[in-house]
Amino acid sequence: MPKPDLPPHPALAALRTQRNFYGRVHGKTLRPSQKADLADLLPHYRLRGVSIDENPARSPLSRAALSDGAPLWLEVGFGGGEHLHHMAGAHPDIRFIGCEPFVNGVAMLLGKLRTAPRPNLALHPGDVRDLFDVLPDRCIDRAYLLYPDPWPKARHHRRRFVTPEHLAPLARVCAPGAAFHLATDIPDYVRQALEEVPQAGVTLQTQSADPWPGWHRTRYEAKALREGRRPDYLIFRRDGA
């Protein structure tokens, strides 16, 4: 059930999932302005037809409706939305989808959108696997996974994004040649990514301690650098022609 401080708005039905979800969907109490943004702004930006309630048959979304012929980029787990908001503003001719189940992170991005709207951005405030269910084949031209939850305990490594449960549908929705950008400050996450991502048909192109061109710093990168951890920036590319 939703926390009591969430606004009783149907937009939050997108958080309902038929899967086991690991991790928090809610943090500290939302400010009144954040509650208002969830009630007023989220319905404007939320991608329709993803939630279980709106699409119980899990019918594929229309590629034309998603991007109208423009390139389509996806950010998985956008956190506070710093990178996603910046990229959508820097590339107005590209359509973006941002996915984030953590309500406080969604509220943070909505605060940015209130002052600087991004008409080329759609949001799914829920589990990315539900989004993958309804995305058409080969529709994503670029995907970002930036400082994902590390799940550091060995028994929790199966919950990481870089596992077949997530990578197989990611590969399905990525167009041939699509780039998959991964940034993390966890060496074991890099190890697992290098082992498992290529098995999904997404081949490593570059790996560096330096960000790729166009990188916009996130709060998680700033924290990693402040605490003395060395980030890795990897770019994989979807196989095929």
N, C-alpha and C positions, 0 to 999 in steps of 0.2 A: 504494500500500500504506500502511496506517496506520503512524505513527511508532512506534518500539519502546516508548516510554513510555506508550502508550495501553493501557488494560486490554483483554485479549482477550475482549470481551463482545459478544454479538450485537446489543445496542442500537446499536452504532456502524455496523451495516450500513446505517443510514439515511443515512450519509454517501456511499454509493456512488450515482453518478448516471450516466446515459447521455449527459450533455451535457458540452461543454467548460466547465470551471469556472475562472474567472479569480480570482486572489487566493489568499491563504493559508487553509489550514484548520487550521493548527497554529502556535503560537508557542513561547514558552519552556517548558521542562520543567515538567510538572505536579507539584504537590506530592502526597504520598501521600494526603492527605485528598481532593484533587480527583479522583485516580484512583478512590478508593473511591466518591465520589459518582457518577461516570460509570458505574461498575459496578452500584451499588446503587440510586441514585435515578433515573437516567435511564430505566431500563425502566418505572418507575412513571408518569413524566410523558410519555414519548414517544408521539406520535400514531401508532397502528398503521395499516398499509395505505398508507403514503406511499412507503416505500422501494421501489426496483426489485425487490429480492429478495422482498419480501412481496406486491407487487402488480404483477407483470410485465405484466399486461393493462391496467393503468392504469384500473381500474374505479372509478367515482365512489364516494366515501365517502357514508355515509348522513347526511343533514341532521339527522335526529332523534338519531343517535348523537353527532354533533358538539356539539350544543347543547341537546337535549331541550326545544326551544321557547324557550330563552332567547336574547337577543341575542348575536351572535358577533362579536368584535373580533379583529383580526389585527395583530401587529407584525412587520414585515419587517426582519430584521437587528437583533436586540435588543441587540447589543453585550455589555456586562457585565450586562444585565438590570435595571438600576436602575429604569427607567421601567416595564417590564413587570411586575416584581414589585410595585411600588407600586400600579399600576393594578388588578391582579388583587386586591390586598388592599382597595383602596378601593371596588371594585365587585363584591362577592361574588355578586350576582345575574346577572352577565354572564359568559359563557364567553370565554376568551381562547386564541388560538393564537399562539405565538411561534416565529419561524423564524430560525435563525442557523447558518451553516456553520462558524464559527470555534470550534474545540473549546475553546480557553481561555475564550472568552466563555460557552459553554454551562456549563463547569465553574464559572465565577464565579456564574452564576445558580443553579446547583444548590446551591452553598454557602449562598446566601440561603434557598433552599427547605428546606434541612436544618433551619435554625433557625426559619423562619416558613413553613410549608407553604401552598400555594395550591391547594386542591382543584378550583378552576374554571379551571385552566391546563393546557394541553397543549403539548408542544414538538415541533418538527421540527428536528433538528440537521443540516440539510443545505440544499441549493439550493432556494430558494423556487419555482423553476419546476417542480420535481418535486411540490411541494405543490399548485400551481395545476392541474397535470394531473388531480388526483383530487378537488379540491373541487367540489361541485355548483354549478350556476348560482345566482346571486343569494343566496348564503348568508351573505356577510359584511356586517355592518351598519356597521362602522367599520374603517379601516385606518390604520396609522401607519408612516411611514418617517422615522426620526430620525437626522440626521447620517450619511447614507449615505456609503460610500466615494466620494470625489469624482472619482477617475480624472482627474487634472488635465491630462494630456497630451491634445492634440486627437485623436491617433490612437486613444486609448482611450475616447473619449466614448461609443462604441457599447456599452461595457460598463456604463455607468451604468444604474440602475434605470429612469430616466425615458426609456425607449426603447420602441418598439412591442413588442419581444419580451417585455417585462414588463408594459407597460401594458394591452395587449389582453387578456391573461388576467386581470389584476387587475379590469378593467372587467367582464369576464364573471362573475366570482365575486361582485362587489359588488351588493347589492340596490339598486334605484332609490332615490335619496335618500341613499345611504350616503356618509359623509364620509371623505375621504382627507386625513390630516394629514401635512404635510411640513415638516421643520425642517432647515435647512442654513446653514452659514456661508460657503458658496462662491457668490459672485455669478453665476458662469457656470452653476452647477447650477440656480439660480433661473431664469436665462434659458432654459435648455433645458427645464425643467419647464413654464414658461409657454407655450412653443411646442408641446410634444409632449403634455402631459397632456390638454388640451382636445380634441385630435384623437382621443382614445380615448373621448370621450363623458363626460368628467369635468370639470366647469366650475369655474373659480376662484370662490370665494365671498369670501374675505378674505385679505389679505396684510399683515403687520405686523412691526415690529421687536420687538414685545412678544409673549410666549408667550400661547397661548390659555388660557382658564380650565381649571384642573385640571392644568396642566403640572407635571411632576416633573423636576427638573434631572438631566441625565446627565453623565457624566465628559467627554463630547465637547463639550457646551455649555460646561462649566467651562473646558476647555482653550481653546476659541475666545475666550471673554471674557478669559481671562488673557492671551492673545496679541494682544488688541486687534482681533479680527475681529467684525463685526456680523452676528449671525444674522438670518435671515428665517424667519417662521412663516407657512405658507400652509395654507389649508383649501380643498379642492376638494370638489365634490359630484357624485355619479353622476347623470347625466341619466335621465329616465324617470319614470314614475308607477307 
